[in-house]
């Protein structure tokens, strides 16, 4: 049997609804062997979408305390989700998830996963109505993730 594990989780430090303590406790109660939180890294072009610079130390401190608290019961991992257009990571996380939430076109960062209406607006305004062109740009950006963030 493969033990339960989940490493792509967010808390109220960014776009989640619950605190790290609540998330880790729920994972423990559910029988997870390993649980990680990977907040969205800071993005200068979209500061509302990521971990605030002022909160980075607090996030790490809380997570390291939870690691110690659950040692022997459940592995707790401290991660970050690094968007390809995010600020460079200068901290020592247990793991990094590379991601793409934006494409860059016409000198603008276009969020691709906020809402269907915004996606359609970007397709019309920046890709001449060609959804396939936007999707190709997205996957070309995905292909760069490992090379530029790995």
C-alpha positions as a printed Julia matrix, in Angstrom:
150×3 Matrix{Float64}:
   0.0    0.0     0.0
   1.26   3.48   -0.86
   1.05   5.87    2.11
  -0.94   9.07    1.73
   1.13  12.1     0.79
   0.32  15.56   -0.54
   2.81  18.32   -1.28
   0.81  20.91   -3.25
  -1.24  22.71   -0.59
  -1.86  26.35    0.26
  -2.85  28.16    3.44
  -4.22  31.55    4.37
  -0.72  32.97    3.9
  -1.65  33.19    0.2
  -4.83  31.92   -1.44
  -5.9   29.15    0.96
  -8.61  29.36    3.59
  -6.96  27.66    6.58
  -3.84  28.23    8.67
  -0.8   25.95    8.4
  -1.66  24.5    11.84
  -5.2   23.63   10.71
  -3.99  22.11    7.45
  -1.29  19.96    9.05
  -3.63  18.82   11.84
  -6.3   17.81    9.29
  -3.71  15.89    7.25
  -2.54  14.09   10.38
  -6.11  13.17   11.37
  -6.71  11.89    7.82
  -3.74   9.53    8.13
  -1.22  11.19    5.81
   2.35   9.95    6.08
   3.74  13.12    4.48
   2.17  16.54    4.07
   3.72  19.65    2.63
   2.62  23.22    2.2
   3.9   25.05   -0.86
   2.75  28.65   -0.73
   2.88  30.67   -3.93
   6.18  32.55   -4.05
   6.18  36.33   -4.23
   5.51  37.78   -7.67
   6.27  41.44   -8.22
   3.78  41.66  -11.1
   0.97  40.1    -9.01
   1.7   40.75   -5.32
  -1.85  39.83   -4.32
  -1.34  36.25   -5.55
   1.64  35.13   -3.49
   3.29  34.99   -0.13
   4.09  38.52    1.01
   7.78  39.28    1.5
   7.05  40.45    5.05
   5.44  37.06    5.84
   8.16  34.75    4.48
  10.04  34.41    7.77
   6.84  33.83    9.74
   5.67  31.19    7.23
   8.97  29.35    7.5
   9.05  29.61   11.3
   5.53  28.24   11.69
   6.24  25.42    9.24
   9.54  24.46   10.9
   7.75  24.39   14.28
   5.11  22.1    12.78
   7.85  19.85   11.39
   9.28  19.47   14.88
   5.86  19.05   16.5
   4.84  16.2    14.15
   8.23  14.46   13.99
   7.69  10.72   14.31
   3.95  11.04   13.54
   3.97  12.53   10.05
   6.61  14.06    7.81
   5.88  17.77    7.33
   7.63  19.43    4.41
   8.16  23.16    3.9
   7.8   24.12    0.26
   7.21  26.95   -2.13
   5.42  27.12   -5.47
   7.65  29.12   -7.78
   5.96  30.67  -10.8
   8.34  31.06  -13.72
   7.85  34.83  -13.51
   8.19  34.94   -9.72
  10.88  36.57   -7.66
  14.02  34.42   -7.34
  14.03  32.15   -4.31
  16.74  32.92   -1.78
  15.6   30.68    1.04
  16.18  27.02    1.85
  12.91  25.15    1.31
  12.53  21.37    1.44
  11.12  21.38   -2.1
  10.04  23.71   -4.89
   7.09  23.23   -7.22
   7.63  24.93  -10.57
   4.48  26.49  -11.99
   3.04  28.71  -14.67
   0.11  30.95  -13.8
   0.89  33.68  -16.33
   2.03  34.07  -19.89
   3.88  37.17  -20.97
   2.6   38.83  -24.12
   2.8   42.38  -25.41
   4.89  43.27  -22.37
   2.09  42.22  -19.98
   1.66  39.34  -17.58
  -1.61  37.6   -18.41
  -3.08  35.36  -15.72
  -4.33  32.17  -17.33
  -6.21  30.61  -14.42
  -8.07  33.35  -12.58
 -11.44  33.19  -14.38
 -12.86  32.07  -17.73
 -13.87  35.66  -18.47
 -10.34  37.0   -17.94
  -8.9   34.15  -20.01
 -11.27  35.0   -22.88
 -10.37  38.68  -22.58
  -6.67  37.85  -22.88
  -7.3   35.63  -25.9
  -9.22  38.42  -27.63
  -6.93  41.31  -26.69
  -3.51  39.68  -27.01
  -3.9   36.68  -29.3
  -6.35  38.0   -31.88
  -9.07  35.65  -30.68
  -6.93  32.56  -31.35
  -7.22  30.38  -28.25
  -4.74  27.89  -29.69
  -2.1   30.63  -29.92
  -2.56  31.38  -26.22
  -2.43  27.7   -25.32
   0.76  27.28  -27.37
   2.3   30.24  -25.53
   1.29  28.68  -22.21
   2.88  25.32  -23.02
   6.02  26.99  -24.4
   6.27  28.75  -21.03
   5.7   25.47  -19.16
   8.56  23.94  -21.15
  10.87  26.66  -19.74
  10.03  25.97  -16.08
  12.67  23.36  -15.34
  15.41  25.12  -17.27
  14.8   28.47  -15.54
  13.73  27.45  -12.04
  15.32  24.02  -11.62
